[in-house]
Amino acid sequence: MKNNLSVLKEEKKYARFLSSVFISGIGDWFHSIAVFSLLLQLTNAGLALGFTMALRVLPHLLFGPLGGTS
């Protein structure tokens, strides 16, 4: 069995795809932090922040079982 780094060296397209997914995930976290910070600054209510976080998870909870495993 090959080690993971040698596979990434051989498969250049996969390595590029993996790095782009990683960078996109970092951008998603920055977006979430910015939205939550703005919401907390505008409303000054933790309840609004909790409600927003719950609403962001709701589609995954509702449609995840319909989509199956990935």
Biopython code that builds the backbone (N, CA, C, O; Angstrom):
import numpy as np
from Bio.PDB.StructureBuilder import StructureBuilder

atoms = [
    (1, "MET", "N", (0.849, -1.180, 0.000)),
    (1, "MET", "CA", (0.000, 0.000, 0.000)),
    (1, "MET", "C", (0.894, 1.243, 0.000)),
    (1, "MET", "O", (1.851, 1.341, 0.768)),
    (2, "LYS", "N", (0.566, 2.163, -0.858)),
    (2, "LYS", "CA", (1.345, 3.392, -0.967)),
    (2, "LYS", "C", (1.010, 4.332, 0.191)),
    (2, "LYS", "O", (-0.105, 4.327, 0.711)),
    (3, "ASN", "N", (1.984, 5.126, 0.576)),
    (3, "ASN", "CA", (1.647, 6.104, 1.611)),
    (3, "ASN", "C", (0.938, 7.297, 0.960)),
    (3, "ASN", "O", (0.992, 7.479, -0.256)),
    (4, "ASN", "N", (0.293, 8.079, 1.769)),
    (4, "ASN", "CA", (-0.588, 9.138, 1.265)),
    (4, "ASN", "C", (0.152, 10.214, 0.486)),
    (4, "ASN", "O", (-0.364, 10.714, -0.513)),
    (5, "LEU", "N", (1.330, 10.574, 0.918)),
    (5, "LEU", "CA", (2.053, 11.651, 0.238)),
    (5, "LEU", "C", (2.502, 11.240, -1.150)),
    (5, "LEU", "O", (2.528, 12.070, -2.059)),
    (6, "SER", "N", (2.857, 9.975, -1.333)),
    (6, "SER", "CA", (3.278, 9.553, -2.669)),
    (6, "SER", "C", (2.098, 9.540, -3.637)),
    (6, "SER", "O", (2.270, 9.794, -4.829)),
    (7, "VAL", "N", (0.915, 9.248, -3.135)),
    (7, "VAL", "CA", (-0.276, 9.292, -3.990)),
    (7, "VAL", "C", (-0.542, 10.724, -4.431)),
    (7, "VAL", "O", (-0.888, 10.962, -5.588)),
    (8, "LEU", "N", (-0.385, 11.679, -3.520)),
    (8, "LEU", "CA", (-0.606, 13.080, -3.880)),
    (8, "LEU", "C", (0.440, 13.578, -4.864)),
    (8, "LEU", "O", (0.145, 14.426, -5.706)),
    (9, "LYS", "N", (1.650, 13.064, -4.767)),
    (9, "LYS", "CA", (2.684, 13.463, -5.718)),
    (9, "LYS", "C", (2.416, 12.904, -7.107)),
    (9, "LYS", "O", (2.700, 13.558, -8.110)),
    (10, "GLU", "N", (1.872, 11.699, -7.164)),
    (10, "GLU", "CA", (1.582, 11.074, -8.460)),
    (10, "GLU", "C", (0.322, 11.635, -9.103)),
    (10, "GLU", "O", (0.277, 11.829, -10.317)),
    (11, "GLU", "N", (-0.677, 11.891, -8.313)),
    (11, "GLU", "CA", (-1.974, 12.367, -8.827)),
    (11, "GLU", "C", (-2.056, 13.877, -8.646)),
    (11, "GLU", "O", (-2.585, 14.360, -7.645)),
    (12, "LYS", "N", (-1.542, 14.608, -9.599)),
    (12, "LYS", "CA", (-1.481, 16.072, -9.494)),
    (12, "LYS", "C", (-2.866, 16.714, -9.487)),
    (12, "LYS", "O", (-3.102, 17.680, -8.761)),
    (13, "LYS", "N", (-3.780, 16.179, -10.296)),
    (13, "LYS", "CA", (-5.127, 16.759, -10.343)),
    (13, "LYS", "C", (-5.860, 16.556, -9.019)),
    (13, "LYS", "O", (-6.587, 17.435, -8.556)),
    (14, "TYR", "N", (-5.657, 15.381, -8.418)),
    (14, "TYR", "CA", (-6.303, 15.124, -7.127)),
    (14, "TYR", "C", (-5.718, 16.028, -6.052)),
    (14, "TYR", "O", (-6.455, 16.526, -5.201)),
    (15, "ALA", "N", (-4.421, 16.247, -6.074)),
    (15, "ALA", "CA", (-3.784, 17.135, -5.100)),
    (15, "ALA", "C", (-4.303, 18.557, -5.248)),
    (15, "ALA", "O", (-4.535, 19.242, -4.251)),
    (16, "ARG", "N", (-4.486, 18.999, -6.468)),
    (16, "ARG", "CA", (-5.025, 20.346, -6.705)),
    (16, "ARG", "C", (-6.470, 20.440, -6.230)),
    (16, "ARG", "O", (-6.872, 21.441, -5.636)),
    (17, "PHE", "N", (-7.245, 19.399, -6.492)),
    (17, "PHE", "CA", (-8.635, 19.370, -6.038)),
    (17, "PHE", "C", (-8.705, 19.383, -4.513)),
    (17, "PHE", "O", (-9.515, 20.106, -3.933)),
    (18, "LEU", "N", (-7.865, 18.591, -3.868)),
    (18, "LEU", "CA", (-7.859, 18.516, -2.416)),
    (18, "LEU", "C", (-7.466, 19.854, -1.791)),
    (18, "LEU", "O", (-8.053, 20.267, -0.790)),
    (19, "SER", "N", (-6.497, 20.518, -2.363)),
    (19, "SER", "CA", (-6.099, 21.825, -1.825)),
    (19, "SER", "C", (-7.185, 22.874, -2.057)),
    (19, "SER", "O", (-7.382, 23.751, -1.216)),
    (20, "SER", "N", (-7.885, 22.797, -3.174)),
    (20, "SER", "CA", (-8.965, 23.763, -3.417)),
    (20, "SER", "C", (-10.132, 23.541, -2.457)),
    (20, "SER", "O", (-10.763, 24.508, -2.032)),
    (21, "VAL", "N", (-10.431, 22.294, -2.108)),
    (21, "VAL", "CA", (-11.479, 22.010, -1.130)),
    (21, "VAL", "C", (-11.082, 22.557, 0.241)),
    (21, "VAL", "O", (-11.915, 23.104, 0.964)),
    (22, "PHE", "N", (-9.814, 22.404, 0.587)),
    (22, "PHE", "CA", (-9.318, 22.918, 1.859)),
    (22, "PHE", "C", (-9.435, 24.439, 1.923)),
    (22, "PHE", "O", (-9.892, 24.981, 2.930)),
    (23, "ILE", "N", (-9.035, 25.122, 0.875)),
    (23, "ILE", "CA", (-9.101, 26.586, 0.838)),
    (23, "ILE", "C", (-10.553, 27.056, 0.846)),
    (23, "ILE", "O", (-10.872, 28.064, 1.478)),
    (24, "SER", "N", (-11.428, 26.345, 0.159)),
    (24, "SER", "CA", (-12.840, 26.699, 0.158)),
    (24, "SER", "C", (-13.447, 26.541, 1.548)),
    (24, "SER", "O", (-14.274, 27.354, 1.959)),
    (25, "GLY", "N", (-13.044, 25.508, 2.267)),
    (25, "GLY", "CA", (-13.531, 25.307, 3.630)),
    (25, "GLY", "C", (-13.113, 26.429, 4.560)),
    (25, "GLY", "O", (-13.886, 26.848, 5.421)),
    (26, "ILE", "N", (-11.885, 26.920, 4.391)),
    (26, "ILE", "CA", (-11.430, 28.055, 5.192)),
    (26, "ILE", "C", (-12.284, 29.288, 4.882)),
    (26, "ILE", "O", (-12.657, 30.029, 5.791)),
    (27, "GLY", "N", (-12.588, 29.505, 3.615)),
    (27, "GLY", "CA", (-13.438, 30.636, 3.232)),
    (27, "GLY", "C", (-14.837, 30.516, 3.805)),
    (27, "GLY", "O", (-15.430, 31.515, 4.211)),
    (28, "ASP", "N", (-15.367, 29.312, 3.842)),
    (28, "ASP", "CA", (-16.689, 29.107, 4.430)),
    (28, "ASP", "C", (-16.700, 29.459, 5.915)),
    (28, "ASP", "O", (-17.657, 30.052, 6.414)),
    (29, "TRP", "N", (-15.624, 29.088, 6.617)),
    (29, "TRP", "CA", (-15.549, 29.418, 8.045)),
    (29, "TRP", "C", (-15.455, 30.927, 8.258)),
    (29, "TRP", "O", (-16.094, 31.464, 9.162)),
    (30, "PHE", "N", (-14.662, 31.615, 7.431)),
    (30, "PHE", "CA", (-14.580, 33.068, 7.547)),
    (30, "PHE", "C", (-15.932, 33.711, 7.287)),
    (30, "PHE", "O", (-16.301, 34.675, 7.958)),
    (31, "HIS", "N", (-16.671, 33.186, 6.321)),
    (31, "HIS", "CA", (-17.999, 33.717, 6.023)),
    (31, "HIS", "C", (-18.931, 33.519, 7.213)),
    (31, "HIS", "O", (-19.659, 34.438, 7.588)),
    (32, "SER", "N", (-18.916, 32.350, 7.798)),
    (32, "SER", "CA", (-19.776, 32.079, 8.953)),
    (32, "SER", "C", (-19.442, 32.996, 10.116)),
    (32, "SER", "O", (-20.342, 33.547, 10.750)),
    (33, "ILE", "N", (-18.163, 33.163, 10.400)),
    (33, "ILE", "CA", (-17.766, 34.026, 11.504)),
    (33, "ILE", "C", (-18.194, 35.470, 11.241)),
    (33, "ILE", "O", (-18.638, 36.159, 12.159)),
    (34, "ALA", "N", (-18.065, 35.929, 10.009)),
    (34, "ALA", "CA", (-18.461, 37.296, 9.676)),
    (34, "ALA", "C", (-19.970, 37.489, 9.832)),
    (34, "ALA", "O", (-20.414, 38.501, 10.375)),
    (35, "VAL", "N", (-20.748, 36.532, 9.362)),
    (35, "VAL", "CA", (-22.208, 36.648, 9.472)),
    (35, "VAL", "C", (-22.641, 36.616, 10.929)),
    (35, "VAL", "O", (-23.489, 37.407, 11.341)),
    (36, "PHE", "N", (-22.069, 35.713, 11.710)),
    (36, "PHE", "CA", (-22.450, 35.626, 13.120)),
    (36, "PHE", "C", (-22.025, 36.872, 13.891)),
    (36, "PHE", "O", (-22.761, 37.352, 14.753)),
    (37, "SER", "N", (-20.853, 37.390, 13.587)),
    (37, "SER", "CA", (-20.395, 38.607, 14.263)),
    (37, "SER", "C", (-21.281, 39.804, 13.922)),
    (37, "SER", "O", (-21.639, 40.592, 14.798)),
    (38, "LEU", "N", (-21.630, 39.932, 12.645)),
    (38, "LEU", "CA", (-22.504, 41.034, 12.226)),
    (38, "LEU", "C", (-23.880, 40.906, 12.866)),
    (38, "LEU", "O", (-24.444, 41.901, 13.322)),
    (39, "LEU", "N", (-24.417, 39.711, 12.905)),
    (39, "LEU", "CA", (-25.731, 39.505, 13.505)),
    (39, "LEU", "C", (-25.714, 39.840, 14.989)),
    (39, "LEU", "O", (-26.633, 40.484, 15.496)),
    (40, "LEU", "N", (-24.679, 39.408, 15.679)),
    (40, "LEU", "CA", (-24.581, 39.697, 17.105)),
    (40, "LEU", "C", (-24.390, 41.188, 17.354)),
    (40, "LEU", "O", (-24.909, 41.723, 18.334)),
    (41, "GLN", "N", (-23.648, 41.864, 16.478)),
    (41, "GLN", "CA", (-23.433, 43.304, 16.638)),
    (41, "GLN", "C", (-24.713, 44.086, 16.352)),
    (41, "GLN", "O", (-24.998, 45.070, 17.035)),
    (42, "LEU", "N", (-25.486, 43.662, 15.355)),
    (42, "LEU", "CA", (-26.710, 44.395, 14.998)),
    (42, "LEU", "C", (-27.846, 44.152, 15.982)),
    (42, "LEU", "O", (-28.574, 45.082, 16.331)),
    (43, "THR", "N", (-28.004, 42.915, 16.430)),
    (43, "THR", "CA", (-29.142, 42.604, 17.292)),
    (43, "THR", "C", (-28.800, 42.612, 18.768)),
    (43, "THR", "O", (-29.663, 42.867, 19.609)),
    (44, "ASN", "N", (-27.544, 42.333, 19.086)),
    (44, "ASN", "CA", (-27.084, 42.235, 20.467)),
    (44, "ASN", "C", (-27.904, 41.204, 21.245)),
    (44, "ASN", "O", (-28.148, 41.359, 22.441)),
    (45, "ALA", "N", (-28.329, 40.138, 20.534)),
    (45, "ALA", "CA", (-29.140, 39.098, 21.158)),
    (45, "ALA", "C", (-28.571, 37.726, 20.809)),
    (45, "ALA", "O", (-28.446, 37.361, 19.641)),
    (46, "GLY", "N", (-28.236, 36.993, 21.841)),
    (46, "GLY", "CA", (-27.735, 35.644, 21.635)),
    (46, "GLY", "C", (-28.790, 34.715, 21.065)),
    (46, "GLY", "O", (-28.466, 33.745, 20.380)),
    (47, "LEU", "N", (-30.055, 35.012, 21.346)),
    (47, "LEU", "CA", (-31.142, 34.189, 20.826)),
    (47, "LEU", "C", (-31.196, 34.241, 19.307)),
    (47, "LEU", "O", (-31.425, 33.219, 18.661)),
    (48, "ALA", "N", (-30.989, 35.414, 18.734)),
    (48, "ALA", "CA", (-30.978, 35.550, 17.269)),
    (48, "ALA", "C", (-29.825, 34.760, 16.670)),
    (48, "ALA", "O", (-29.968, 34.154, 15.608)),
    (49, "LEU", "N", (-28.691, 34.766, 17.343)),
    (49, "LEU", "CA", (-27.538, 34.016, 16.873)),
    (49, "LEU", "C", (-27.813, 32.516, 16.930)),
    (49, "LEU", "O", (-27.505, 31.796, 15.980)),
    (50, "GLY", "N", (-28.374, 32.050, 18.005)),
    (50, "GLY", "CA", (-28.718, 30.639, 18.128)),
    (50, "GLY", "C", (-29.761, 30.211, 17.109)),
    (50, "GLY", "O", (-29.684, 29.115, 16.555)),
    (51, "PHE", "N", (-30.732, 31.076, 16.865)),
    (51, "PHE", "CA", (-31.775, 30.790, 15.877)),
    (51, "PHE", "C", (-31.180, 30.672, 14.473)),
    (51, "PHE", "O", (-31.556, 29.789, 13.701)),
    (52, "THR", "N", (-30.248, 31.571, 14.154)),
    (52, "THR", "CA", (-29.587, 31.540, 12.853)),
    (52, "THR", "C", (-28.765, 30.274, 12.680)),
    (52, "THR", "O", (-28.773, 29.663, 11.611)),
    (53, "MET", "N", (-28.062, 29.885, 13.721)),
    (53, "MET", "CA", (-27.265, 28.661, 13.650)),
    (53, "MET", "C", (-28.165, 27.439, 13.464)),
    (53, "MET", "O", (-27.826, 26.527, 12.708)),
    (54, "ALA", "N", (-29.300, 27.419, 14.146)),
    (54, "ALA", "CA", (-30.238, 26.305, 14.007)),
    (54, "ALA", "C", (-30.828, 26.261, 12.598)),
    (54, "ALA", "O", (-31.002, 25.184, 12.028)),
    (55, "LEU", "N", (-31.133, 27.424, 12.042)),
    (55, "LEU", "CA", (-31.697, 27.461, 10.690)),
    (55, "LEU", "C", (-30.684, 27.022, 9.635)),
    (55, "LEU", "O", (-31.071, 26.491, 8.595)),
    (56, "ARG", "N", (-29.399, 27.236, 9.890)),
    (56, "ARG", "CA", (-28.374, 26.799, 8.943)),
    (56, "ARG", "C", (-28.222, 25.285, 8.932)),
    (56, "ARG", "O", (-27.822, 24.714, 7.918)),
    (57, "VAL", "N", (-28.535, 24.629, 10.040)),
    (57, "VAL", "CA", (-28.396, 23.177, 10.145)),
    (57, "VAL", "C", (-29.668, 22.463, 9.674)),
    (57, "VAL", "O", (-29.625, 21.293, 9.295)),
    (58, "LEU", "N", (-30.770, 23.156, 9.700)),
    (58, "LEU", "CA", (-32.068, 22.551, 9.392)),
    (58, "LEU", "C", (-32.130, 21.837, 8.039)),
    (58, "LEU", "O", (-32.637, 20.716, 7.997)),
    (59, "PRO", "N", (-31.650, 22.408, 6.937)),
    (59, "PRO", "CA", (-31.718, 21.677, 5.662)),
    (59, "PRO", "C", (-30.940, 20.357, 5.678)),
    (59, "PRO", "O", (-31.357, 19.378, 5.059)),
    (60, "HIS", "N", (-29.824, 20.339, 6.378)),
    (60, "HIS", "CA", (-29.045, 19.102, 6.464)),
    (60, "HIS", "C", (-29.807, 18.035, 7.246)),
    (60, "HIS", "O", (-29.757, 16.853, 6.906)),
    (61, "LEU", "N", (-30.502, 18.455, 8.281)),
    (61, "LEU", "CA", (-31.270, 17.511, 9.076)),
    (61, "LEU", "C", (-32.484, 16.984, 8.321)),
    (61, "LEU", "O", (-32.842, 15.814, 8.454)),
    (62, "LEU", "N", (-33.111, 17.840, 7.537)),
    (62, "LEU", "CA", (-34.328, 17.437, 6.821)),
    (62, "LEU", "C", (-34.014, 16.623, 5.569)),
    (62, "LEU", "O", (-34.655, 15.601, 5.322)),
    (63, "PHE", "N", (-33.045, 17.056, 4.783)),
    (63, "PHE", "CA", (-32.813, 16.426, 3.497)),
    (63, "PHE", "C", (-31.648, 15.440, 3.488)),
    (63, "PHE", "O", (-31.454, 14.717, 2.511)),
    (64, "GLY", "N", (-30.877, 15.409, 4.565)),
    (64, "GLY", "CA", (-29.770, 14.470, 4.648)),
    (64, "GLY", "C", (-30.208, 13.012, 4.560)),
    (64, "GLY", "O", (-29.611, 12.241, 3.809)),
    (65, "PRO", "N", (-31.235, 12.618, 5.308)),
    (65, "PRO", "CA", (-31.684, 11.232, 5.196)),
    (65, "PRO", "C", (-32.234, 10.876, 3.816)),
    (65, "PRO", "O", (-32.162, 9.720, 3.399)),
    (66, "LEU", "N", (-32.775, 11.847, 3.119)),
    (66, "LEU", "CA", (-33.288, 11.578, 1.768)),
    (66, "LEU", "C", (-32.147, 11.369, 0.764)),
    (66, "LEU", "O", (-32.261, 10.585, -0.177)),
    (67, "GLY", "N", (-31.052, 12.088, 0.991)),
    (67, "GLY", "CA", (-29.909, 11.995, 0.071)),
    (67, "GLY", "C", (-29.057, 10.771, 0.295)),
    (67, "GLY", "O", (-28.346, 10.339, -0.612)),
    (68, "GLY", "N", (-29.112, 10.203, 1.479)),
    (68, "GLY", "CA", (-28.299, 9.037, 1.781)),
    (68, "GLY", "C", (-26.889, 9.432, 2.180)),
    (68, "GLY", "O", (-26.603, 10.597, 2.455)),
    (69, "THR", "N", (-26.020, 8.442, 2.206)),
    (69, "THR", "CA", (-24.628, 8.698, 2.604)),
    (69, "THR", "C", (-23.827, 9.162, 1.400)),
    (69, "THR", "O", (-24.158, 8.856, 0.254)),
    (70, "SER", "N", (-22.780, 9.897, 1.682)),
    (70, "SER", "CA", (-21.946, 10.364, 0.570)),
    (70, "SER", "C", (-20.631, 9.639, 0.541)),
    (70, "SER", "O", (-19.800, 9.901, -0.328)),
]
sb = StructureBuilder()
sb.init_structure("model")
sb.init_model(0)
sb.init_chain("A")
sb.init_seg("    ")
for serial, (resi, resn, name, xyz) in enumerate(atoms, 1):
    if name == "N":
        sb.init_residue(resn, " ", resi, " ")
    sb.init_atom(name, np.array(xyz, "f"), 0.0, 1.0, " ", f" {name:<3s}", serial, name[0])
structure = sb.get_structure()
